[in-house]
Amino acid sequence: MSKPTLGIIGGGQLGSMLATAAKKLGIRTVVFCDDIDSPAQKFSDNFIHGTYSDKEKINEFISKTDVITYEFENIPYETLNEINKTKPVLPKPSINRIIQHRLAEKDFINKLNIRTTQYVLITNKSEIDSVQNLLPGLLKTTTLGYDGKGQHLIDSIKDLNELDIDFSKGYILEKLVKIKKEISIIITRFSDKKYEIYEPIENVHEDQILKYSTIPAKINSKILEQSKSWAIHLAEELKYVGTLCVEFFIDKNENLYVNEVAPRVHNSGHLTINAYNISQFENHVRAVCGLEQIPLKKISNAKMVNLIGDQIIVYRNKQFEKNEFFFDYLKKDIKNKRKMGHLTTLIN
Ligand code: AIR
């Protein structure tokens, strides 16, 4: 059987790394992105530029691909659902619809008896008065936003009054957890009870953007087991196909909470490219394209640092050691707070 051509919706660094992994497996890729300067086009075999509502361009994309995935969760559900009527979209569009809506996502997780922070939907400023017990809290848009975009820290009602917010757009208020540590689990599910799971990754954020990811995470055995079992439970319940990331908080009392689920490959898993026999990207391509599942083997401990904004500049001219792996996302413009590249260091 000839190998399928993989369509990737979204053309940022995650798309580039998926296309690179696919190429290694002999799989052709077509990237579809609304940004004409999308960096992933430099790594894929084919590129189509169009908006996510451009039917003609989407049809061209469908005609050139056999199976479609996405590298960014904020793709309109309608677009994914329309494509799925002709060619399989994996993970399923219905999964993306749950996860891209913070309220639906948290309701889904809690129904499985998996702990999240306390939260409430806010549709009107006056409602905050009745949920004072959730302050201090984070006010987040129910849809869109990543890397802290669209989020406001609310200490008191006074903070809220100072914000100019259109509540009709939908917000949720999440009670702040006194965080001791953040970890993530990356899991690739192939089919029922068939998955490959990476060990927990310890993450450090700066300015609400991921800065460092390290394996092994310094956590106790109870947290290790609980985080893995919750990630497996979530992937099974969603009947997920592909790579999924679950982000967790650990509080000062060693309680574990799911912060959010990303229905895609994830920044904290970049170190899997160098630290494992099969990366999160290759596993995603293997799962969505129906290729063989290969048992994971860890090669090394590792630390990844994200290069944000103009931090990339010095790295572009740097000499690296044998255990250092530098990735330049080749984005056209350097912007403040934009992820421009990363460096993974293998450590013994
Ligand atoms: N991304 C997706 N969700 C969160 C992140 N960071 C990646 C995807 C997306 C890219 O970030 O690869 O395409 C967008 O980056 P930028 O710098 O153009 O905003």
Residues whose N, C-alpha, C, O or C-beta is under 5 A from the ligand:
A	BS01	AIR	G10 G11 G12 Q13 L14 G15 E71 F72 Y146 R338 K339
